[in-house]
Amino acid sequence: MSTVTAYAAPSATEPLTRTTIARRDVGPRDVAFDIHFCGICHSDIHTVRDEWGRARYPVVPGHEIAGVVTEVGAEVTKYRVGDRVGVGCFVDSCRECAQCRAGDEQYCAKGMVGTYNAVGRDGEPTQGGYSGAIVVDENYVLRIPDSLPLEAAAPLLCAGITLYSPLRHWDAGPDTRVAVVGLGGLGHMGVKLAHAMGAHVTVLSQSLKKMEDGLRLGADEYYATSDPETFSKLTGSFDLILNTVSANLDMGSYLGLLALDGTLVELGMPENPMAVPAGALVFGRRRLAGSLMGGIAETQEMLDFCAEHGVQPEIEVIAPEYINEAYERVLASDVRYRFVIDAASLRS
């Protein structure tokens, strides 16, 4: 066992504080790496504040992790010391169910093992990337292409793959009309990725205050959902709608924006159940679906795609001491568009 410096939440009501945590010894198939950068995801805040009811304290959040390999186990074949690598939302799965065998480990029948706030095969709680180093089985480690800066690669491991996976699954491309609901940490990646895939991209946001950003990031059109005329003007316009917000929307109005056989994909998780009028689905053969990040192979595909097409998130790099203030800014939507923690002081 070794110890590393980390930032942990001791309870749902206390700020994250500097501490030390244990990391397991490197096993035969393990990869150890120093963490250089870790993104802040809204899921981190939900977990830390026990808003999902499953927090195990003390908890070290962080599942957008990028760094450099320092040690590999004797049986590791995929990585070597000095490689640039990353870890996303999970660090293990059963490896036996149909989903795992198909490369959809995120839907593991027995439940994937989260990068933090979960229990690993050794029975110990997993702790995430707000720390100086981590040890992960090589099968759940990603290779970061050289052309992607580590600080930019980190948010791709959650925000990037969360948008890439549904775009790929529903065949976004040059003949596809895609709408992205919300222009935040997830939404801005949806715009960039859909644009890089050649789709016609529209942002649907509460207001027009980020319109200049949206068009700069690759949107072809930008509409305010607070304007009732938006819904009448855009009726039947889209093949695919990606909803990145966790608010309860008027589902009938949004489903009405879909063309025949169109799909609305839920990526956020509203606090309350959604009311879905059947007619909005039946008249138009429309679909309401969900999507949860991506498997390991698809995440690697996403990283390679981003490197090839120059797709990177818009980030603000912060020191670990700023984490608690960054959380408040995330909640106030005061970040464009992803905070990334520079873990240098946690490695020293």
N, C-alpha and C positions, 0 to 999 in steps of 0.2 A: 504494500500500500504506500501511496505517497500523498502529500498534502499540497493543496494549491489555494491561492487566494481567490475569493469570490465575493459577489454581492448577493445576499440572501434576504428574503422576507421572513422575519420571525413569526409573524401572525398576519391576519387579514387587516389589522388596523395600524400596524407599525410600518415606518419607512424601511426600505431595503438598506442594509448596513454591511460594511466590510467584515468579512469573516474568513475562516479557512474551512475547507472541506476535504474529504478523502477521495482519492481516485484509486481504482483497483490496479494491481500489478498487470503488466502487459502479458496476456495469455498467448498461446500459439497462433491464433487467428486475429489478434487484436492489432489495432493501429493507435499509437499515442501521438497526439500533436499539440503543439502550442497554439492557443487561440490568439489570433491577431485582431479579429473584429467579430462582433455579434450584433445583429439587428434587434431592434425592439419591435415586437409584434403586439397588437391589441390583445391577443390571446394571453400574453404574459401578464397583462394587467388584470384580465378577468380571473386568471388563476391565482395571482398573488392576493387579490382581494376576495377570494373564495366566492366569486359570483356564480361559479358553476357547481359549488358545493362539494368539491373533491380534493381540496388542497391538503397536502401533507407538509407540515412545517417542521423545520425551516425549509423553504424551497428556494432553489437557485433557478431562475427562469432562463430563457434563451434557447431558441431552436433555429436560428439563422446564423450558423457558426462557420467561420472561415479561418484557416491557419496553415501551419507548415509542420509536416511530419518530423517527429524527433526520435521515434523508435517503432519498430515493427516486430511482431512475433515470428517465431521460427518457421511457421507454415504459411505466412502471408505471401501471396504471389502478385497482388495487384498494386502494391505501393512500396515505396522505399523512402528512406530518410531524405528530407529536403523537398519532397513533393508538396505541391499546393493542393489542399484538400478542404472539404467542407462536410458538414452534417446538418441535416434538416430536422423535420418534425418528429422523427422516430429513429430508434437505435436498435430495434429488434422486432421480430414477429415470429409466428410459429414455424414458418418455412415449409409447412406441410399441407396446408389447406389449398383448395383450388385457386383462391385469390393470390396467395403467396407464390404458387407455382406459375401463375400467369403474369407475375410481375406487378400485381396490384396489392402490394404489401400493406398499403394504407387501409385496405378493407379486410385485413386479416380476420378470419372467422373467430379466432380466439382472442383477438384484440392486439393491435400493434403495441409496442412498448415505447411510450413517449420519451423524448429526449430529456424531459424533466417531469417531475411530479408523477412518476410511475414507479413500478417495481421491476427490476431487471431479473434475469435468470438466476442471479446469485442471491436473490431475495433482498437485495439492498435497494434503497430508493435511488432513482436516477436524478442527477442534478445537471442543469443546463449550461449554457454558454456565457453567462455573466461571470466568467472565471478565467483562470490563466491557462488551463490545459484540460484535456479530456482524453479518455480511452474508449474506443468504439470498435466493435467487430468490423473487419474489413468489408463485409458484404453490405454495410450500411453507411459507408463512407463514399463521398463523391469526389471526382477529380475536377479541379477548377482550371479551366484553360488559361494559358499564359497571358492571353490578351485581355482577360478580365481582372481588373484590380481587386484585391481581396476585399477591400471595404465595399466595393460595388457588388461583388458576388454574394456577400452575406445575405442581403434581403431576398435574393433570388431563390434561396433555399426554402422559403415559405411563400412570401408574396408572389414571387415569380412563378413558381410551380403551381400555386393555387389558381392562377389565371391561365397558365399555359395548358394545363391538363384539360379543362373544358373546351378551350379553343381547338385543341387537337381532336378531342373526342367527338365534337360536333362539326368537324371538318371546316373550320374557318379558313377562308382563302380568298382569292381574287373575285369570286362570284358570290361572296357572302356579305350580307349587310348585318353588322354587329353593333349593338348598343351596349354601352357600359354605364351602369347606374352607380353614380358616386365617383368622385375623383379624389380619392385618398391614397393611402399606402398600397391598397390592392388595386383600386381603380386605375391609377396612373400606369401601373404595370400592364393592365388589360389593354389600355389604349396603345401603349408602345408595342406590345406583342401582336395584337390584332393588326396594327398598321404594318408591322414587319412581315406578317403573313400575307399581306396584300388585300385584306378586307377593307370594305368601306366602313369607317368607324364613326359612331355618333356617341357623344357624351350626354347623359341625362343627369343633370345635377339640380339641386334645390334652387340654386340661383346662378347668375352669370358671373359671379365674382372671380371664378377661376377660368373663365373662357379663354383668356389669352394663353394661359398655361396649357389648357387642353388642346388647343390648335397647334401650339408649339410642339407638344408631345406626339402629335400624329393624328389627332381627330380631324375628320373632314367636316363635321357639323357639331354644334353644341347647343343644347336647349335647356331652359329652366323648367323643371317640373312643377314649380309653384305657379306657372302660367297655365290655366286650363286649356288655352288654345294649343298648347304643345300636344296634348293627347288627341285632340280632334285632327290636327294637321298630320300627325304621324301614324294614324291608325293603319294597321296592316303593313308597316314599313320594314320590319326586321325579321331576319331568319334566326337570329340568336341574340338573346339579351342576357348579359351577365350582371346579376345584382350583387354588388359588393357591400351594401350597407346592411346593418343589423336592425334597422327600424322596421316596424310593421307598415307595409305599403298597402295601398288600395290595389289588391291583386287583379281585380277586374279591369281596371284602367291600364295596368302594365301589360297584362296578357292581351289586351286589345291592340297593343302595338305590334304584335307578332303577325307575320304573314301566315298563309296556309302551311301547316306542318312545322311552324316555328317552335322554338324551345326557349323557355325562360329558366335559367339556371341560378339557383340560390347558392351563394357562397358565404353570406353572412348568416348569423343565427339570431333572429329576433327573440326578444324576451318572452313575448306572448305568442300563442298559436296563430297561424295565418288563416284568415277567412278567404276561401277560394270559391268563387261562384262557378258552378259547373258549366253554365252556358258559355263562359269565356273560354273554356277548353273545348267543349263540344262543337261550337260553331267556329270552325277553322282548324279542327284536328290539331289543336295546339298541345304542347307538353309543358309540364312544370317539373323540373328535375333539380337534383342537387349534385354537388361535387366536392370532394375532400382531397386537396393537394394532389400528389401523384406518387407512383411507385419509384423505386430506386432507378430503374432503367430509364423511365420517362424523365425523371429529374436530371439525370445525366444528359439526356437528349436536349432538355431545355437549356442547360448550361452551355452546351455546344452550339445550340441555335443562337443564343444571346451573344456568344463570342463571335460567331460568323456574321451576324447582322448588326453588331454594335449596339445591342440593347442593354442598357444599364438603368438601374433605378436612380431617382433623384434623392440624394441623401444629405443628411446633416450629421457629421461625425462629432461625437461628444466624449468627454472623459467619464469614467465610471462614477465619479462623484456627482455627476449631473443627472443620474438615472431618475431619481425621485422627481426632480423638476421636469424632466422629459416626459414622465408619465402624465403629469398634469397638463402639459402642452398637447400630448396626444388626445387626451380627453376633451380638450378645448379646440381640437382640429387645428392646432397652431404648429403644424410641421408640414413642410413640402419637400419630400413626401414620406421619408422614412428616417428615423434616428438609427445611427449605427455607433455602437460603443467601441472605442479604441481600447483594447485590452492590454496595452503595453505595460501599464503600471501594475496590472494583475499578474504579469509574467515575471516581474522583477522580484 
